[in-house]
Amino acid sequence: MMEIVYGFIFGFLSSVGFGIITNNPRRTLVPAGLVGAIAWIVYIIVGWFNHGLIMPNLMGAVVIGLLGNLCAILVKAPVNIFYVPCLVSLVPGAILYDSMKNFTLGKDSLAAYGFVKALTVGMSLAIGFIIAETIANKIYGRLKQHINQKESK
């Protein structure tokens, strides 16, 4: 239970912090933080049931994609404003670092394993965003129309 609480707090803080670093508009920081926190909780929970790296990253990316699109509609901001800071905690930076370190130390087999692992995580993130965009285009089109109709009245 405490892992989820810590995951929420640090997922929120990392998304907001990276949003500040990348100069996101202030009105998007809290929604981006919430999306990042929820995505990290999903990553943790899926990781409990699936001990690999692919499924937790895939599901985290799907959550970021769906909630990021929803926030983009509600806050009226580009969806990339939500994607970029929320994705930071899922990017396999530590795996790539270890791979480069192993490569420079002459441990070629460990380096190759790490590179393949990082590539797999990156592909699962990309596929998660594709799945989320497909679902969001089907679901959120009506929401956009509804919001636009209310504004025009």
GROMACS elastic network, one bead per residue, 0.5 to 0.9 nm:
[ bonds ]
;  ai    aj funct       b0    kb
    1     4     6  0.53609   500
    1     5     6  0.66401   500
    1     6     6  0.88503   500
    2     6     6  0.60536   500
    2     7     6  0.82665   500
    3     6     6  0.51659   500
    3     7     6  0.58435   500
    3     8     6  0.84935   500
    3    41     6  0.87783   500
    3    44     6  0.80599   500
    4     8     6  0.60307   500
    4     9     6  0.85700   500
    4    40     6  0.86672   500
    4    41     6  0.59840   500
    4    44     6  0.72816   500
    4    45     6  0.81763   500
    5     8     6  0.51619   500
    5     9     6  0.62537   500
    5    10     6  0.86197   500
    5    41     6  0.85060   500
    6     9     6  0.51315   500
    6    10     6  0.59885   500
    6    11     6  0.81174   500
    7    10     6  0.53456   500
    7    11     6  0.56002   500
    7    12     6  0.82174   500
    7    37     6  0.68804   500
    7    38     6  0.87018   500
    7    40     6  0.62038   500
    7    41     6  0.59396   500
    7    44     6  0.76417   500
    8    11     6  0.51200   500
    8    12     6  0.59746   500
    8    13     6  0.85072   500
    8    34     6  0.83080   500
    8    36     6  0.82662   500
    8    38     6  0.66619   500
    8    39     6  0.87767   500
    8    40     6  0.68032   500
    8    41     6  0.61838   500
    9    12     6  0.52523   500
    9    13     6  0.61780   500
    9    14     6  0.86209   500
    9    37     6  0.68655   500
   10    14     6  0.58697   500
   10    15     6  0.83864   500
   10    37     6  0.72654   500
   10    40     6  0.87308   500
   11    14     6  0.52911   500
   11    15     6  0.61877   500
   11    16     6  0.85840   500
   11    33     6  0.71197   500
   11    34     6  0.80986   500
   11    35     6  0.86738   500
   11    36     6  0.54623   500
   11    38     6  0.76384   500
   11    39     6  0.78780   500
   11    40     6  0.57813   500
   11    41     6  0.80078   500
   11    86     6  0.80619   500
   11    89     6  0.71765   500
   12    15     6  0.53495   500
   12    16     6  0.61348   500
   12    17     6  0.83963   500
   12    30     6  0.82072   500
   12    32     6  0.79018   500
   12    34     6  0.57918   500
   12    35     6  0.77548   500
   12    36     6  0.57249   500
   12    38     6  0.82099   500
   12    40     6  0.86977   500
   12    86     6  0.85579   500
   13    16     6  0.51753   500
   13    17     6  0.57715   500
   13    18     6  0.84080   500
   13    33     6  0.66076   500
   13    36     6  0.86506   500
   13    37     6  0.80985   500
   14    17     6  0.50260   500
   14    18     6  0.60328   500
   14    19     6  0.83723   500
   14    33     6  0.75710   500
   14    36     6  0.78573   500
   14    37     6  0.85594   500
   14    85     6  0.76636   500
   14    86     6  0.78682   500
   14    88     6  0.76474   500
   14    89     6  0.70422   500
   15    18     6  0.52831   500
   15    19     6  0.60304   500
   15    20     6  0.86478   500
   15    29     6  0.79182   500
   15    30     6  0.88872   500
   15    32     6  0.63494   500
   15    34     6  0.82037   500
   15    35     6  0.82474   500
   15    36     6  0.55981   500
   15    37     6  0.76407   500
   15    82     6  0.87901   500
   15    84     6  0.85131   500
   15    86     6  0.50221   500
   15    87     6  0.79243   500
   15    88     6  0.71339   500
   15    89     6  0.76879   500
   16    20     6  0.62066   500
   16    21     6  0.86785   500
   16    28     6  0.89529   500
   16    29     6  0.54242   500
   16    30     6  0.68057   500
   16    31     6  0.88330   500
   16    32     6  0.66016   500
   16    34     6  0.87457   500
   16    36     6  0.84142   500
   16    85     6  0.70143   500
   16    86     6  0.83100   500
   17    20     6  0.51317   500
   17    21     6  0.63094   500
   17    22     6  0.87343   500
   17    29     6  0.85685   500
   17    33     6  0.85618   500
   17    85     6  0.79446   500
   18    22     6  0.61247   500
   18    23     6  0.84969   500
   18    24     6  0.87179   500
   18    84     6  0.82623   500
   18    85     6  0.52105   500
   18    86     6  0.82104   500
   18    88     6  0.75632   500
   19    22     6  0.52068   500
   19    23     6  0.61388   500
   19    24     6  0.51956   500
   19    25     6  0.82140   500
   19    26     6  0.87260   500
   19    28     6  0.83471   500
   19    29     6  0.62489   500
   19    32     6  0.77095   500
   19    33     6  0.84178   500
   19    81     6  0.78804   500
   19    82     6  0.83535   500
   19    84     6  0.78768   500
   19    85     6  0.52440   500
   19    86     6  0.84405   500
   20    23     6  0.50470   500
   20    24     6  0.59574   500
   20    25     6  0.82487   500
   20    26     6  0.80943   500
   20    29     6  0.75417   500
   20    85     6  0.88637   500
   21    24     6  0.78153   500
   22    84     6  0.88388   500
   22    85     6  0.80747   500
   23    26     6  0.83840   500
   24    27     6  0.83786   500
   24    28     6  0.67725   500
   24    29     6  0.69427   500
   24    81     6  0.64721   500
   24    82     6  0.88850   500
   24    85     6  0.89323   500
   25    28     6  0.55903   500
   25    29     6  0.69079   500
   25    77     6  0.89734   500
   25    81     6  0.83702   500
   26    29     6  0.53761   500
   26    30     6  0.79760   500
   27    30     6  0.70783   500
   27    31     6  0.79502   500
   27    75     6  0.76765   500
   28    31     6  0.55450   500
   28    32     6  0.59821   500
   28    33     6  0.84986   500
   28    71     6  0.84389   500
   28    72     6  0.87445   500
   28    75     6  0.70935   500
   28    77     6  0.77388   500
   28    81     6  0.74331   500
   28    82     6  0.75492   500
   29    32     6  0.51466   500
   29    33     6  0.60142   500
   29    34     6  0.86653   500
   29    81     6  0.89534   500
   29    82     6  0.84430   500
   30    34     6  0.61954   500
   30    35     6  0.86358   500
   31    34     6  0.51052   500
   31    35     6  0.62094   500
   31    36     6  0.85895   500
   31    68     6  0.85104   500
   31    71     6  0.66616   500
   31    75     6  0.84056   500
   31    82     6  0.78900   500
   32    35     6  0.50925   500
   32    36     6  0.60972   500
   32    37     6  0.85159   500
   32    68     6  0.74403   500
   32    71     6  0.79216   500
   32    81     6  0.77964   500
   32    82     6  0.51630   500
   32    83     6  0.80386   500
   32    85     6  0.70254   500
   32    86     6  0.64875   500
   33    36     6  0.50992   500
   33    37     6  0.60447   500
   33    38     6  0.85796   500
   33    82     6  0.86110   500
   33    85     6  0.80931   500
   33    86     6  0.71622   500
   34    37     6  0.50356   500
   34    38     6  0.60935   500
   34    39     6  0.84573   500
   34    86     6  0.89104   500
   35    38     6  0.52479   500
   35    39     6  0.60747   500
   35    40     6  0.85942   500
   35    63     6  0.77649   500
   35    64     6  0.61506   500
   35    67     6  0.61373   500
   35    68     6  0.66758   500
   35    71     6  0.84539   500
   35    82     6  0.77369   500
   35    86     6  0.66798   500
   36    39     6  0.50917   500
   36    40     6  0.61472   500
   36    41     6  0.86841   500
   36    60     6  0.88748   500
   36    63     6  0.88604   500
   36    64     6  0.68800   500
   36    82     6  0.84942   500
   36    83     6  0.88203   500
   36    85     6  0.75124   500
   36    87     6  0.73264   500
   36    88     6  0.87428   500
   36    89     6  0.80258   500
   37    40     6  0.51482   500
   37    41     6  0.62924   500
   37    42     6  0.87186   500
   37    86     6  0.80320   500
   38    41     6  0.50877   500
   38    42     6  0.62630   500
   38    43     6  0.86043   500
   38    60     6  0.84370   500
   38    63     6  0.76507   500
   38    64     6  0.82326   500
   39    42     6  0.50867   500
   39    43     6  0.61739   500
   39    44     6  0.87281   500
   39    59     6  0.79526   500
   39    61     6  0.73095   500
   39    62     6  0.83837   500
   39    63     6  0.55920   500
   39    64     6  0.59447   500
   39    67     6  0.89201   500
   39    86     6  0.78072   500
   39    87     6  0.88698   500
   40    44     6  0.62306   500
   40    45     6  0.86649   500
   40    60     6  0.65771   500
   40    86     6  0.88418   500
   40    89     6  0.76513   500
   40    90     6  0.80117   500
   41    44     6  0.50673   500
   41    45     6  0.61691   500
   41    46     6  0.85357   500
   41    60     6  0.83513   500
   42    45     6  0.51420   500
   42    46     6  0.59710   500
   42    47     6  0.82619   500
   42    56     6  0.73201   500
   42    59     6  0.69486   500
   42    60     6  0.59452   500
   42    63     6  0.77556   500
   43    46     6  0.53544   500
   43    47     6  0.59708   500
   43    48     6  0.87538   500
   43    55     6  0.83787   500
   43    57     6  0.63629   500
   43    58     6  0.85424   500
   43    59     6  0.67425   500
   43    60     6  0.53088   500
   43    61     6  0.89777   500
   43    90     6  0.86326   500
   44    48     6  0.64235   500
   44    56     6  0.72249   500
   45    48     6  0.52051   500
   45    49     6  0.70059   500
   45    50     6  0.88185   500
   45    56     6  0.79998   500
   46    49     6  0.53895   500
   46    50     6  0.59393   500
   46    51     6  0.82146   500
   46    55     6  0.70917   500
   46    56     6  0.51915   500
   46    57     6  0.88530   500
   46    59     6  0.75947   500
   46    60     6  0.87750   500
   47    51     6  0.53392   500
   47    52     6  0.70907   500
   47    53     6  0.77216   500
   47    55     6  0.76868   500
   47    56     6  0.54958   500
   47    57     6  0.89448   500
   48    51     6  0.64544   500
   50    53     6  0.81063   500
   50    54     6  0.88555   500
   50    55     6  0.69084   500
   50    56     6  0.73917   500
   51    55     6  0.85820   500
   51    56     6  0.84513   500
   52    55     6  0.67402   500
   52    56     6  0.74804   500
   53    56     6  0.58983   500
   53    57     6  0.62648   500
   53    58     6  0.85557   500
   53   117     6  0.84047   500
   53   120     6  0.83713   500
   53   121     6  0.65924   500
   53   124     6  0.88016   500
   54    57     6  0.54262   500
   54    58     6  0.59679   500
   54    59     6  0.86266   500
   54   120     6  0.69933   500
   54   121     6  0.58143   500
   54   122     6  0.89960   500
   54   123     6  0.86385   500
   54   124     6  0.58082   500
   54   125     6  0.83513   500
   55    59     6  0.60416   500
   55    60     6  0.83794   500
   55   124     6  0.75735   500
   56    59     6  0.52801   500
   56    60     6  0.60021   500
   56    61     6  0.85504   500
   57    61     6  0.60616   500
   57    62     6  0.85612   500
   57    90     6  0.65988   500
   57    91     6  0.88177   500
   57   121     6  0.66791   500
   57   122     6  0.85559   500
   57   124     6  0.62664   500
   57   125     6  0.59163   500
   57   128     6  0.78553   500
   58    61     6  0.51938   500
   58    62     6  0.62562   500
   58    63     6  0.87485   500
   58   121     6  0.81338   500
   58   123     6  0.86850   500
   58   125     6  0.53319   500
   58   126     6  0.80564   500
   58   127     6  0.69642   500
   58   129     6  0.81857   500
   59    63     6  0.62104   500
   59    64     6  0.86045   500
   59   124     6  0.87645   500
   59   125     6  0.83896   500
   59   128     6  0.65504   500
   60    63     6  0.51540   500
   60    64     6  0.62096   500
   60    65     6  0.85534   500
   60    87     6  0.86646   500
   60    90     6  0.77549   500
   60   125     6  0.78734   500
   60   128     6  0.76255   500
   61    64     6  0.50013   500
   61    65     6  0.59808   500
   61    66     6  0.85620   500
   61    83     6  0.89962   500
   61    87     6  0.74544   500
   61    90     6  0.81960   500
   61   124     6  0.80177   500
   61   125     6  0.53752   500
   61   126     6  0.76377   500
   61   127     6  0.81200   500
   61   129     6  0.56413   500
   61   131     6  0.89095   500
   61   132     6  0.77447   500
   62    65     6  0.50041   500
   62    66     6  0.61058   500
   62    67     6  0.84640   500
   62   125     6  0.81108   500
   62   127     6  0.84326   500
   62   129     6  0.56507   500
   62   130     6  0.81290   500
   62   131     6  0.65469   500
   62   133     6  0.84336   500
   63    66     6  0.52341   500
   63    67     6  0.58995   500
   63    68     6  0.78922   500
   63   128     6  0.83252   500
   63   129     6  0.86652   500
   63   132     6  0.73899   500
   64    67     6  0.53821   500
   64    68     6  0.53721   500
   64    69     6  0.81603   500
   64    82     6  0.79086   500
   64    83     6  0.65974   500
   64    86     6  0.68011   500
   64    87     6  0.74965   500
   64   128     6  0.87620   500
   64   129     6  0.77605   500
   64   132     6  0.80349   500
   65    68     6  0.51308   500
   65    69     6  0.60625   500
   65    70     6  0.85891   500
   65    79     6  0.86014   500
   65    82     6  0.87007   500
   65    83     6  0.70486   500
   65   128     6  0.75459   500
   65   129     6  0.54352   500
   65   130     6  0.82481   500
   65   131     6  0.81978   500
   65   133     6  0.63805   500
   65   136     6  0.78857   500
   66    69     6  0.53578   500
   66    70     6  0.63335   500
   66    71     6  0.87564   500
   66   129     6  0.84361   500
   66   132     6  0.53241   500
   66   133     6  0.71279   500
   66   135     6  0.75732   500
   66   136     6  0.59831   500
   67    71     6  0.60590   500
   67    72     6  0.84364   500
   67    82     6  0.87023   500
   67   132     6  0.89776   500
   67   136     6  0.89821   500
   68    71     6  0.51182   500
   68    72     6  0.60355   500
   68    73     6  0.86788   500
   68    79     6  0.60371   500
   68    80     6  0.81184   500
   68    81     6  0.84022   500
   68    82     6  0.53142   500
   68    83     6  0.62625   500
   68    86     6  0.86736   500
   69    73     6  0.63543   500
   69    74     6  0.87364   500
   69    78     6  0.85797   500
   69    79     6  0.57158   500
   69    80     6  0.89756   500
   69    82     6  0.80580   500
   69    83     6  0.87635   500
   69   132     6  0.86621   500
   69   133     6  0.79423   500
   69   136     6  0.67602   500
   69   137     6  0.89817   500
   69   140     6  0.79674   500
   70    73     6  0.52622   500
   70    74     6  0.62735   500
   70    75     6  0.85427   500
   70    79     6  0.86434   500
   70   136     6  0.80159   500
   70   140     6  0.72290   500
   70   143     6  0.89835   500
   71    74     6  0.50042   500
   71    75     6  0.56777   500
   71    76     6  0.76933   500
   71    77     6  0.79445   500
   71    79     6  0.77391   500
   71    82     6  0.76729   500
   72    75     6  0.53803   500
   72    76     6  0.52891   500
   72    78     6  0.57610   500
   72    79     6  0.50794   500
   72    80     6  0.85382   500
   72    81     6  0.80237   500
   72    82     6  0.73736   500
   73    76     6  0.50662   500
   73    77     6  0.69639   500
   73    78     6  0.83591   500
   73    79     6  0.82502   500
   73   140     6  0.82695   500
   73   143     6  0.81733   500
   73   144     6  0.67019   500
   73   147     6  0.86156   500
   74    77     6  0.81397   500
   74   144     6  0.87525   500
   74   147     6  0.85094   500
   75    78     6  0.89783   500
   76    79     6  0.88931   500
   77    80     6  0.84413   500
   77    81     6  0.70100   500
   77    82     6  0.86304   500
   78    81     6  0.57008   500
   78    82     6  0.77343   500
   79    82     6  0.54834   500
   79    83     6  0.63175   500
   79    84     6  0.88993   500
   80    84     6  0.58869   500
   80    85     6  0.86886   500
   81    84     6  0.61459   500
   81    85     6  0.72891   500
   82    85     6  0.61353   500
   82    86     6  0.62701   500
   82    87     6  0.85347   500
   83    86     6  0.54591   500
   83    87     6  0.59316   500
   83    88     6  0.88309   500
   84    87     6  0.53602   500
   84    88     6  0.66824   500
   85    88     6  0.55625   500
   85    89     6  0.82192   500
   86    89     6  0.67426   500
   86    90     6  0.80356   500
   87    90     6  0.54295   500
   87    91     6  0.64472   500
   87   125     6  0.86757   500
   88    91     6  0.54820   500
   88    92     6  0.88979   500
   89    92     6  0.82924   500
   90    93     6  0.85552   500
   90   121     6  0.86343   500
   90   125     6  0.81231   500
   91    94     6  0.85155   500
   91   118     6  0.85741   500
   91   121     6  0.77890   500
   91   122     6  0.72095   500
   91   125     6  0.83274   500
   92    95     6  0.53781   500
   92    96     6  0.63943   500
   92    97     6  0.87460   500
   92   117     6  0.87169   500
   92   118     6  0.57877   500
   92   119     6  0.87219   500
   92   121     6  0.68194   500
   92   122     6  0.74140   500
   93    96     6  0.51477   500
   93    97     6  0.60950   500
   93    98     6  0.86617   500
   93   118     6  0.81327   500
   94    98     6  0.61673   500
   94    99     6  0.85169   500
   95    98     6  0.52407   500
   95    99     6  0.61680   500
   95   100     6  0.87125   500
   95   114     6  0.60256   500
   95   115     6  0.76049   500
   95   117     6  0.75509   500
   95   118     6  0.61305   500
   96   100     6  0.61547   500
   96   101     6  0.85103   500
   96   111     6  0.87137   500
   96   114     6  0.66407   500
   96   115     6  0.64525   500
   96   117     6  0.87510   500
   96   118     6  0.63108   500
   97   100     6  0.52290   500
   97   101     6  0.61514   500
   97   102     6  0.85976   500
   97   114     6  0.89747   500
   98   102     6  0.60538   500
   98   103     6  0.84615   500
   98   110     6  0.88588   500
   98   111     6  0.74837   500
   98   114     6  0.71983   500
   99   102     6  0.50917   500
   99   103     6  0.60463   500
   99   104     6  0.86572   500
   99   107     6  0.89501   500
   99   108     6  0.87878   500
   99   110     6  0.69050   500
   99   112     6  0.71262   500
   99   113     6  0.77664   500
   99   114     6  0.50166   500
   99   115     6  0.60910   500
   99   118     6  0.88896   500
  100   104     6  0.61955   500
  100   105     6  0.85667   500
  100   111     6  0.65462   500
  100   114     6  0.85991   500
  100   115     6  0.84766   500
  101   104     6  0.52493   500
  101   105     6  0.62232   500
  101   106     6  0.87487   500
  101   107     6  0.86109   500
  101   111     6  0.77259   500
  102   105     6  0.50326   500
  102   106     6  0.62636   500
  102   107     6  0.50012   500
  102   108     6  0.67184   500
  102   109     6  0.85349   500
  102   110     6  0.63238   500
  102   111     6  0.51293   500
  102   112     6  0.88859   500
  102   114     6  0.88153   500
  103   106     6  0.52438   500
  103   107     6  0.55628   500
  103   108     6  0.54517   500
  103   109     6  0.84775   500
  103   110     6  0.77452   500
  103   111     6  0.51480   500
  103   112     6  0.80496   500
  104   107     6  0.75210   500
  104   108     6  0.85194   500
  104   111     6  0.88209   500
  105   108     6  0.82087   500
  106   109     6  0.87843   500
  106   111     6  0.85353   500
  107   110     6  0.56239   500
  107   111     6  0.62083   500
  107   112     6  0.87447   500
  108   112     6  0.60433   500
  108   113     6  0.85355   500
  109   112     6  0.51378   500
  109   113     6  0.61763   500
  109   114     6  0.86463   500
  110   113     6  0.50708   500
  110   114     6  0.61983   500
  110   115     6  0.86442   500
  111   114     6  0.51265   500
  111   115     6  0.61690   500
  111   116     6  0.86537   500
  112   115     6  0.50768   500
  112   116     6  0.61786   500
  112   117     6  0.84904   500
  113   116     6  0.52634   500
  113   117     6  0.61340   500
  113   118     6  0.86895   500
  114   118     6  0.60965   500
  114   119     6  0.84796   500
  115   118     6  0.50902   500
  115   119     6  0.60493   500
  115   120     6  0.85010   500
  116   120     6  0.60638   500
  116   121     6  0.86361   500
  117   120     6  0.50874   500
  117   121     6  0.63128   500
  117   122     6  0.86550   500
  118   121     6  0.50968   500
  118   122     6  0.61103   500
  118   123     6  0.85496   500
  119   122     6  0.50245   500
  119   123     6  0.60881   500
  119   124     6  0.85826   500
  120   123     6  0.50913   500
  120   124     6  0.61804   500
  120   125     6  0.86698   500
  121   124     6  0.50760   500
  121   125     6  0.62577   500
  121   126     6  0.87042   500
  122   125     6  0.51193   500
  122   126     6  0.62874   500
  122   127     6  0.86651   500
  123   126     6  0.50459   500
  123   127     6  0.60828   500
  123   128     6  0.84404   500
  124   127     6  0.50885   500
  124   128     6  0.59991   500
  124   129     6  0.86406   500
  125   128     6  0.50329   500
  125   129     6  0.63362   500
  125   130     6  0.87437   500
  126   129     6  0.51786   500
  126   130     6  0.63100   500
  126   131     6  0.87370   500
  127   131     6  0.61829   500
  127   132     6  0.85544   500
  128   131     6  0.51514   500
  128   132     6  0.61374   500
  128   133     6  0.85897   500
  129   133     6  0.59922   500
  129   134     6  0.84978   500
  130   133     6  0.51691   500
  130   134     6  0.61977   500
  130   135     6  0.86968   500
  131   134     6  0.52197   500
  131   135     6  0.63150   500
  131   136     6  0.85626   500
  132   135     6  0.51577   500
  132   136     6  0.58794   500
  132   137     6  0.84587   500
  133   137     6  0.59760   500
  133   138     6  0.86243   500
  134   137     6  0.53740   500
  134   138     6  0.66177   500
  134   139     6  0.89225   500
  135   138     6  0.52877   500
  135   139     6  0.62211   500
  135   140     6  0.83209   500
  136   139     6  0.51034   500
  136   140     6  0.53588   500
  136   141     6  0.76975   500
  137   140     6  0.57687   500
  137   141     6  0.59375   500
  138   141     6  0.62203   500
  138   142     6  0.82601   500
  139   142     6  0.66349   500
  139   143     6  0.75193   500
  140   144     6  0.62175   500
  140   145     6  0.86668   500
  141   144     6  0.52358   500
  141   145     6  0.64062   500
  141   146     6  0.87577   500
  142   145     6  0.50487   500
  142   146     6  0.61431   500
  142   147     6  0.86468   500
  143   146     6  0.50483   500
  143   147     6  0.61876   500
  143   148     6  0.85521   500
  144   147     6  0.52092   500
  144   148     6  0.60925   500
  144   149     6  0.85584   500
  145   148     6  0.51040   500
  145   149     6  0.60948   500
  145   150     6  0.86785   500
  146   149     6  0.51555   500
  146   150     6  0.63293   500
  146   151     6  0.87566   500
  147   150     6  0.51797   500
  147   151     6  0.62956   500
  147   152     6  0.87594   500
  148   151     6  0.51305   500
  148   152     6  0.62380   500
  148   153     6  0.88999   500
  149   152     6  0.52454   500
  149   153     6  0.65767   500
  150   153     6  0.54860   500
